[in-house]
Amino acid sequence: MIHIILVSHGDFAKGLKTSLAMFVGDKIDQIIAVGLKNGESADQFAEDLQLPLAEISNDDSLIVLADIIGGSPLTTLCSALSKMGKLDETTILGGVNLPMALNAVLLKDNLKGEDFIKTVLGEAQSSLREFKVTANDEDDDI
């Protein structure tokens, strides 16, 4: 199985998982969401990771989607995955948003390696744009 781990500062990862549940059906069971709480130490966060990471078997592959590359939640998770011997077979992407996470969940079983990374990052980047409503659009449904 390929698990997706959402990791963030605060409750962002858990909220993202809640939003994903609206789109991905049963695949939600393949998503683990963890967040470093305000005021929580990295050591305490590492302890908090033990229970959710226990769901991962030796045969499972991992995709980590993080809010910030280099942030304490991600680096602490990487240390835990390294201790489990899982870091080398883990794909890690940063700057997660809902389109990135949704595409990762939907494409994880069909695309691998660089194809997966390029597609997921490309979709995430293309979702970032300005939305303008003009006066002519007032009567249209948005």
Backbone as JSON Lines, residues from 0, in Angstrom:
{"i":0,"aa":"M","n":[0.84,-1.18,0.0],"ca":[0.0,0.0,0.0],"c":[0.89,1.24,0.0]}
{"i":1,"aa":"I","n":[0.39,2.28,-0.61],"ca":[1.09,3.57,-0.6],"c":[0.3,4.5,0.31]}
{"i":2,"aa":"H","n":[0.91,4.86,1.42],"ca":[0.3,5.8,2.36],"c":[0.74,7.22,2.02]}
{"i":3,"aa":"I","n":[-0.13,8.17,2.28],"ca":[0.22,9.58,2.2],"c":[0.22,10.12,3.61]}
{"i":4,"aa":"I","n":[1.32,10.79,3.98],"ca":[1.4,11.45,5.28],"c":[1.36,12.95,5.05]}
{"i":5,"aa":"L","n":[0.37,13.59,5.62],"ca":[0.27,15.05,5.61],"c":[0.9,15.54,6.91]}
{"i":6,"aa":"V","n":[1.87,16.44,6.82],"ca":[2.55,16.93,8.02],"c":[2.6,18.45,7.98]}
{"i":7,"aa":"S","n":[2.3,19.06,9.14],"ca":[2.2,20.52,9.14],"c":[2.45,21.11,10.52]}
{"i":8,"aa":"H","n":[2.5,22.41,10.52],"ca":[2.44,23.18,11.75],"c":[0.96,23.31,12.1]}
{"i":9,"aa":"G","n":[0.61,23.11,13.36],"ca":[-0.78,23.25,13.79],"c":[-1.68,22.19,13.18]}
{"i":10,"aa":"D","n":[-2.95,22.54,13.0],"ca":[-3.97,21.6,12.54],"c":[-4.19,21.61,11.03]}
{"i":11,"aa":"F","n":[-3.3,22.25,10.29],"ca":[-3.46,22.34,8.84],"c":[-3.59,20.96,8.2]}
{"i":12,"aa":"A","n":[-2.71,20.02,8.57],"ca":[-2.74,18.68,7.97],"c":[-4.06,17.97,8.26]}
{"i":13,"aa":"K","n":[-4.54,18.09,9.48],"ca":[-5.81,17.44,9.84],"c":[-6.98,18.08,9.09]}
{"i":14,"aa":"G","n":[-6.97,19.39,8.95],"ca":[-8.02,20.06,8.18],"c":[-7.97,19.68,6.71]}
{"i":15,"aa":"L","n":[-6.77,19.54,6.19],"ca":[-6.6,19.13,4.8],"c":[-7.17,17.72,4.59]}
{"i":16,"aa":"K","n":[-6.9,16.84,5.54],"ca":[-7.45,15.47,5.45],"c":[-8.97,15.51,5.48]}
{"i":17,"aa":"T","n":[-9.54,16.34,6.33],"ca":[-11.0,16.48,6.39],"c":[-11.55,16.94,5.04]}
{"i":18,"aa":"S","n":[-10.88,17.89,4.41],"ca":[-11.31,18.36,3.09],"c":[-11.16,17.26,2.04]}
{"i":19,"aa":"L","n":[-10.08,16.52,2.09],"ca":[-9.86,15.44,1.12],"c":[-10.95,14.38,1.22]}
{"i":20,"aa":"A","n":[-11.47,14.16,2.42],"ca":[-12.51,13.14,2.61],"c":[-13.74,13.42,1.74]}
{"i":21,"aa":"M","n":[-13.95,14.68,1.4],"ca":[-15.09,15.05,0.55],"c":[-14.9,14.56,-0.89]}
{"i":22,"aa":"F","n":[-13.67,14.25,-1.28],"ca":[-13.36,13.92,-2.66],"c":[-12.9,12.48,-2.9]}
{"i":23,"aa":"V","n":[-12.26,11.85,-1.92],"ca":[-11.52,10.62,-2.21],"c":[-12.14,9.33,-1.68]}
{"i":24,"aa":"G","n":[-13.27,9.41,-1.02],"ca":[-13.95,8.2,-0.56],"c":[-13.1,7.34,0.35]}
{"i":25,"aa":"D","n":[-13.04,6.04,0.04],"ca":[-12.34,5.07,0.89],"c":[-10.83,5.29,0.95]}
{"i":26,"aa":"K","n":[-10.28,6.03,-0.01],"ca":[-8.84,6.27,0.0],"c":[-8.41,7.11,1.2]}
{"i":27,"aa":"I","n":[-9.36,7.71,1.89],"ca":[-9.05,8.52,3.06],"c":[-8.33,7.68,4.12]}
{"i":28,"aa":"D","n":[-8.6,6.37,4.12],"ca":[-7.96,5.47,5.09],"c":[-6.47,5.31,4.83]}
{"i":29,"aa":"Q","n":[-6.0,5.74,3.67],"ca":[-4.58,5.64,3.32],"c":[-3.83,6.93,3.62]}
{"i":30,"aa":"I","n":[-4.5,7.86,4.3],"ca":[-3.91,9.16,4.6],"c":[-3.72,9.3,6.11]}
{"i":31,"aa":"I","n":[-2.52,9.69,6.49],"ca":[-2.19,9.97,7.89],"c":[-1.93,11.47,7.99]}
{"i":32,"aa":"A","n":[-2.56,12.13,8.95],"ca":[-2.37,13.57,9.13],"c":[-1.81,13.84,10.52]}
{"i":33,"aa":"V","n":[-0.68,14.56,10.55],"ca":[-0.03,14.89,11.83],"c":[0.39,16.35,11.81]}
{"i":34,"aa":"G","n":[0.3,16.99,12.97],"ca":[0.68,18.39,13.06],"c":[1.37,18.7,14.37]}
{"i":35,"aa":"L","n":[2.38,19.54,14.29],"ca":[3.1,20.03,15.47],"c":[2.24,21.1,16.12]}
{"i":36,"aa":"K","n":[1.85,20.86,17.35],"ca":[0.99,21.81,18.06],"c":[1.79,23.02,18.54]}
{"i":37,"aa":"N","n":[1.12,24.15,18.66],"ca":[1.74,25.37,19.16],"c":[2.31,25.11,20.56]}
{"i":38,"aa":"G","n":[3.58,25.39,20.76],"ca":[4.23,25.2,22.05],"c":[4.76,23.8,22.28]}
{"i":39,"aa":"E","n":[4.49,22.87,21.37],"ca":[4.95,21.49,21.51],"c":[6.41,21.39,21.07]}
{"i":40,"aa":"S","n":[7.2,20.66,21.82],"ca":[8.61,20.48,21.45],"c":[8.73,19.43,20.35]}
{"i":41,"aa":"A","n":[9.85,19.47,19.65],"ca":[10.11,18.48,18.61],"c":[10.17,17.08,19.22]}
{"i":42,"aa":"D","n":[10.71,16.97,20.43],"ca":[10.77,15.66,21.1],"c":[9.37,15.12,21.38]}
{"i":43,"aa":"Q","n":[8.48,15.99,21.85],"ca":[7.11,15.55,22.12],"c":[6.4,15.18,20.82]}
{"i":44,"aa":"F","n":[6.63,15.97,19.78],"ca":[6.04,15.66,18.48],"c":[6.53,14.3,17.98]}
{"i":45,"aa":"A","n":[7.81,14.02,18.16],"ca":[8.37,12.73,17.76],"c":[7.65,11.59,18.49]}
{"i":46,"aa":"E","n":[7.36,11.79,19.76],"ca":[6.61,10.78,20.52],"c":[5.19,10.64,19.97]}
{"i":47,"aa":"D","n":[4.57,11.77,19.65],"ca":[3.2,11.76,19.12],"c":[3.12,11.05,17.76]}
{"i":48,"aa":"L","n":[4.22,10.99,17.04],"ca":[4.24,10.34,15.72],"c":[4.2,8.82,15.82]}
{"i":49,"aa":"Q","n":[4.58,8.27,16.95],"ca":[4.72,6.82,17.07],"c":[3.43,6.07,16.76]}
{"i":50,"aa":"L","n":[2.32,6.53,17.3],"ca":[1.05,5.83,17.08],"c":[0.61,5.86,15.62]}
{"i":51,"aa":"P","n":[0.55,7.03,14.97],"ca":[0.13,7.01,13.56],"c":[1.11,6.26,12.65]}
{"i":52,"aa":"L","n":[2.4,6.32,12.96],"ca":[3.38,5.63,12.12],"c":[3.33,4.12,12.31]}
{"i":53,"aa":"A","n":[2.74,3.67,13.39],"ca":[2.61,2.23,13.64],"c":[1.69,1.57,12.61]}
{"i":54,"aa":"E","n":[0.87,2.35,11.91],"ca":[-0.02,1.83,10.86],"c":[0.75,1.37,9.63]}
{"i":55,"aa":"I","n":[1.99,1.8,9.5],"ca":[2.78,1.54,8.29],"c":[3.51,0.22,8.43]}
{"i":56,"aa":"S","n":[3.35,-0.65,7.42],"ca":[4.05,-1.93,7.43],"c":[5.35,-1.81,6.64]}
{"i":57,"aa":"N","n":[6.18,-2.83,6.76],"ca":[7.47,-2.84,6.06],"c":[7.31,-2.78,4.55]}
{"i":58,"aa":"D","n":[6.21,-3.32,4.03],"ca":[5.99,-3.36,2.58],"c":[5.39,-2.08,2.02]}
{"i":59,"aa":"D","n":[4.94,-1.19,2.89],"ca":[4.28,0.04,2.44],"c":[5.28,1.07,1.93]}
{"i":60,"aa":"S","n":[4.84,1.82,0.93],"ca":[5.59,2.98,0.44],"c":[4.93,4.23,0.99]}
{"i":61,"aa":"L","n":[5.68,5.34,1.01],"ca":[5.18,6.56,1.6],"c":[5.37,7.76,0.68]}
{"i":62,"aa":"I","n":[4.38,8.64,0.74],"ca":[4.47,9.96,0.13],"c":[4.19,10.95,1.25]}
{"i":63,"aa":"V","n":[5.12,11.86,1.49],"ca":[4.94,12.87,2.52],"c":[4.66,14.2,1.83]}
{"i":64,"aa":"L","n":[3.59,14.85,2.26],"ca":[3.24,16.18,1.78],"c":[3.32,17.12,2.98]}
{"i":65,"aa":"A","n":[4.25,18.06,2.92],"ca":[4.53,18.94,4.05],"c":[4.13,20.37,3.74]}
{"i":66,"aa":"D","n":[3.83,21.12,4.8],"ca":[3.5,22.53,4.6],"c":[4.75,23.33,4.24]}
{"i":67,"aa":"I","n":[5.84,23.1,4.96],"ca":[7.07,23.88,4.74],"c":[8.27,22.93,4.7]}
{"i":68,"aa":"I","n":[9.04,22.98,3.62],"ca":[10.28,22.21,3.53],"c":[11.25,22.77,4.57]}
{"i":69,"aa":"G","n":[11.83,21.89,5.36],"ca":[12.81,22.3,6.36],"c":[12.21,22.68,7.7]}
{"i":70,"aa":"G","n":[10.87,22.69,7.81],"ca":[10.22,23.02,9.07],"c":[10.36,21.9,10.08]}
{"i":71,"aa":"S","n":[10.2,22.22,11.33],"ca":[10.34,21.23,12.4],"c":[9.42,20.02,12.24]}
{"i":72,"aa":"P","n":[8.15,20.19,11.84],"ca":[7.32,19.0,11.67],"c":[7.9,18.02,10.64]}
{"i":73,"aa":"L","n":[8.35,18.54,9.52],"ca":[8.9,17.67,8.48],"c":[10.21,17.05,8.91]}
{"i":74,"aa":"T","n":[11.11,17.83,9.48],"ca":[12.41,17.27,9.86],"c":[12.26,16.22,10.97]}
{"i":75,"aa":"T","n":[11.32,16.45,11.87],"ca":[11.07,15.47,12.93],"c":[10.49,14.19,12.34]}
{"i":76,"aa":"L","n":[9.55,14.33,11.41],"ca":[8.98,13.17,10.74],"c":[10.06,12.41,9.97]}
{"i":77,"aa":"C","n":[10.93,13.12,9.28],"ca":[12.01,12.46,8.52],"c":[12.92,11.66,9.44]}
{"i":78,"aa":"S","n":[13.21,12.2,10.61],"ca":[14.03,11.47,11.59],"c":[13.33,10.18,12.01]}
{"i":79,"aa":"A","n":[12.03,10.27,12.27],"ca":[11.27,9.08,12.67],"c":[11.23,8.05,11.54]}
{"i":80,"aa":"L","n":[11.04,8.5,10.31],"ca":[11.02,7.58,9.17],"c":[12.39,6.95,8.94]}
{"i":81,"aa":"S","n":[13.44,7.71,9.18],"ca":[14.8,7.18,9.06],"c":[15.03,6.06,10.06]}
{"i":82,"aa":"K","n":[14.58,6.26,11.29],"ca":[14.73,5.22,12.32],"c":[13.96,3.96,11.96]}
{"i":83,"aa":"M","n":[12.87,4.12,11.21],"ca":[12.07,2.98,10.77],"c":[12.66,2.32,9.53]}
{"i":84,"aa":"G","n":[13.67,2.94,8.92],"ca":[14.24,2.43,7.68],"c":[13.37,2.72,6.47]}
{"i":85,"aa":"K","n":[12.5,3.73,6.56],"ca":[11.55,4.03,5.49],"c":[11.91,5.28,4.69]}
{"i":86,"aa":"L","n":[12.89,6.05,5.12],"ca":[13.15,7.35,4.5],"c":[13.6,7.23,3.04]}
{"i":87,"aa":"D","n":[14.42,6.24,2.73],"ca":[14.95,6.1,1.37],"c":[13.87,5.79,0.34]}
{"i":88,"aa":"E","n":[12.77,5.2,0.77],"ca":[11.7,4.85,-0.17],"c":[10.49,5.78,-0.03]}
{"i":89,"aa":"T","n":[10.75,6.99,0.46],"ca":[9.69,7.97,0.68],"c":[9.86,9.14,-0.28]}
{"i":90,"aa":"T","n":[8.77,9.53,-0.93],"ca":[8.74,10.74,-1.75],"c":[8.26,11.87,-0.87]}
{"i":91,"aa":"I","n":[8.99,12.99,-0.85],"ca":[8.65,14.12,0.01],"c":[8.47,15.37,-0.85]}
{"i":92,"aa":"L","n":[7.3,16.0,-0.71],"ca":[6.99,17.23,-1.43],"c":[6.57,18.29,-0.42]}
{"i":93,"aa":"G","n":[6.95,19.53,-0.66],"ca":[6.6,20.62,0.25],"c":[5.69,21.64,-0.4]}
{"i":94,"aa":"G","n":[5.12,22.5,0.43],"ca":[4.22,23.54,-0.04],"c":[2.83,23.0,-0.35]}
{"i":95,"aa":"V","n":[2.4,22.02,0.4],"ca":[1.14,21.34,0.1],"c":[-0.06,22.29,0.1]}
{"i":96,"aa":"N","n":[-0.93,22.07,-0.87],"ca":[-2.23,22.73,-0.91],"c":[-3.25,21.66,-1.28]}
{"i":97,"aa":"L","n":[-4.52,22.01,-1.27],"ca":[-5.56,21.01,-1.54],"c":[-5.42,20.37,-2.93]}
{"i":98,"aa":"P","n":[-5.19,21.14,-4.0],"ca":[-5.02,20.48,-5.3],"c":[-3.84,19.51,-5.33]}
{"i":99,"aa":"M","n":[-2.73,19.87,-4.67],"ca":[-1.58,18.96,-4.63],"c":[-1.95,17.67,-3.91]}
{"i":100,"aa":"A","n":[-2.57,17.8,-2.75],"ca":[-2.93,16.63,-1.96],"c":[-3.94,15.76,-2.7]}
{"i":101,"aa":"L","n":[-4.93,16.38,-3.3],"ca":[-5.95,15.63,-4.03],"c":[-5.34,14.85,-5.19]}
{"i":102,"aa":"N","n":[-4.49,15.5,-5.96],"ca":[-3.83,14.8,-7.08],"c":[-2.91,13.7,-6.58]}
{"i":103,"aa":"A","n":[-2.22,13.93,-5.48],"ca":[-1.35,12.89,-4.93],"c":[-2.15,11.64,-4.57]}
{"i":104,"aa":"V","n":[-3.28,11.84,-3.91],"ca":[-4.12,10.7,-3.52],"c":[-4.65,9.98,-4.76]}
{"i":105,"aa":"L","n":[-5.12,10.73,-5.73],"ca":[-5.74,10.11,-6.91],"c":[-4.73,9.48,-7.86]}
{"i":106,"aa":"L","n":[-3.48,9.97,-7.87],"ca":[-2.49,9.49,-8.84],"c":[-1.45,8.54,-8.26]}
{"i":107,"aa":"K","n":[-1.41,8.39,-6.96],"ca":[-0.32,7.64,-6.31],"c":[-0.21,6.18,-6.77]}
{"i":108,"aa":"D","n":[-1.31,5.59,-7.18],"ca":[-1.27,4.19,-7.6],"c":[-1.0,4.03,-9.1]}
{"i":109,"aa":"N","n":[-1.04,5.15,-9.84],"ca":[-0.89,5.07,-11.3],"c":[0.41,5.65,-11.83]}
{"i":110,"aa":"L","n":[0.97,6.65,-11.14],"ca":[2.22,7.28,-11.57],"c":[3.3,7.02,-10.54]}
{"i":111,"aa":"K","n":[4.52,6.88,-10.99],"ca":[5.64,6.61,-10.09],"c":[6.78,7.59,-10.35]}
{"i":112,"aa":"G","n":[7.64,7.74,-9.37],"ca":[8.87,8.5,-9.53],"c":[8.69,9.9,-10.04]}
{"i":113,"aa":"E","n":[9.52,10.27,-11.01],"ca":[9.51,11.63,-11.55],"c":[8.19,11.99,-12.22]}
{"i":114,"aa":"D","n":[7.53,11.02,-12.83],"ca":[6.23,11.3,-13.45],"c":[5.22,11.74,-12.39]}
{"i":115,"aa":"F","n":[5.21,11.05,-11.26],"ca":[4.32,11.42,-10.16],"c":[4.66,12.81,-9.65]}
{"i":116,"aa":"I","n":[5.93,13.04,-9.37],"ca":[6.38,14.32,-8.8],"c":[6.04,15.48,-9.73]}
{"i":117,"aa":"K","n":[6.41,15.36,-11.01],"ca":[6.16,16.44,-11.97],"c":[4.66,16.73,-12.12]}
{"i":118,"aa":"T","n":[3.86,15.69,-12.18],"ca":[2.42,15.89,-12.35],"c":[1.8,16.54,-11.13]}
{"i":119,"aa":"V","n":[2.11,16.04,-9.95],"ca":[1.52,16.57,-8.72],"c":[1.97,18.0,-8.48]}
{"i":120,"aa":"L","n":[3.27,18.27,-8.63],"ca":[3.75,19.64,-8.43],"c":[3.2,20.59,-9.5]}
{"i":121,"aa":"G","n":[3.11,20.1,-10.72],"ca":[2.56,20.93,-11.8],"c":[1.11,21.32,-11.55]}
{"i":122,"aa":"E","n":[0.31,20.37,-11.11],"ca":[-1.1,20.65,-10.8],"c":[-1.21,21.63,-9.63]}
{"i":123,"aa":"A","n":[-0.36,21.46,-8.63],"ca":[-0.38,22.37,-7.47],"c":[-0.03,23.79,-7.9]}
{"i":124,"aa":"Q","n":[1.01,23.92,-8.71],"ca":[1.44,25.24,-9.16],"c":[0.4,25.9,-10.06]}
{"i":125,"aa":"S","n":[-0.21,25.12,-10.93],"ca":[-1.19,25.71,-11.85],"c":[-2.47,26.14,-11.14]}
{"i":126,"aa":"S","n":[-2.68,25.64,-9.94],"ca":[-3.88,26.05,-9.19],"c":[-3.71,27.41,-8.51]}
{"i":127,"aa":"L","n":[-2.48,27.91,-8.49],"ca":[-2.21,29.2,-7.85],"c":[-2.34,30.32,-8.87]}
{"i":128,"aa":"R","n":[-3.42,31.04,-8.78],"ca":[-3.65,32.15,-9.7],"c":[-4.71,33.07,-9.11]}
{"i":129,"aa":"E","n":[-4.79,34.23,-9.66],"ca":[-5.78,35.2,-9.2],"c":[-7.15,34.87,-9.8]}
{"i":130,"aa":"F","n":[-8.17,35.04,-8.99],"ca":[-9.55,34.87,-9.45],"c":[-10.2,36.23,-9.47]}
{"i":131,"aa":"K","n":[-10.65,36.65,-10.65],"ca":[-11.27,37.98,-10.79],"c":[-12.73,37.83,-11.19]}
{"i":132,"aa":"V","n":[-13.56,38.63,-10.57],"ca":[-14.96,38.71,-10.95],"c":[-15.16,40.09,-11.55]}
{"i":133,"aa":"T","n":[-15.68,40.12,-12.76],"ca":[-15.91,41.41,-13.43],"c":[-17.38,41.79,-13.33]}
{"i":134,"aa":"A","n":[-17.67,43.03,-13.62],"ca":[-19.05,43.54,-13.54],"c":[-19.98,42.74,-14.44]}
{"i":135,"aa":"N","n":[-19.49,42.25,-15.56],"ca":[-20.32,41.47,-16.49],"c":[-20.71,40.12,-15.93]}
{"i":136,"aa":"D","n":[-19.99,39.67,-14.91],"ca":[-20.23,38.35,-14.34],"c":[-21.23,38.37,-13.19]}
{"i":137,"aa":"E","n":[-21.76,39.53,-12.84],"ca":[-22.62,39.64,-11.67],"c":[-23.83,38.72,-11.72]}
{"i":138,"aa":"D","n":[-24.43,38.54,-12.88],"ca":[-25.63,37.73,-12.98],"c":[-25.34,36.25,-13.16]}
{"i":139,"aa":"D","n":[-24.11,35.91,-13.46],"ca":[-23.75,34.52,-13.67],"c":[-23.54,33.82,-12.33]}
{"i":140,"aa":"D","n":[-23.84,32.54,-12.32],"ca":[-23.51,31.74,-11.14],"c":[-22.02,31.52,-11.1]}
{"i":141,"aa":"I","n":[-21.45,31.58,-9.93],"ca":[-20.0,31.38,-9.78],"c":[-19.75,29.97,-9.35]}
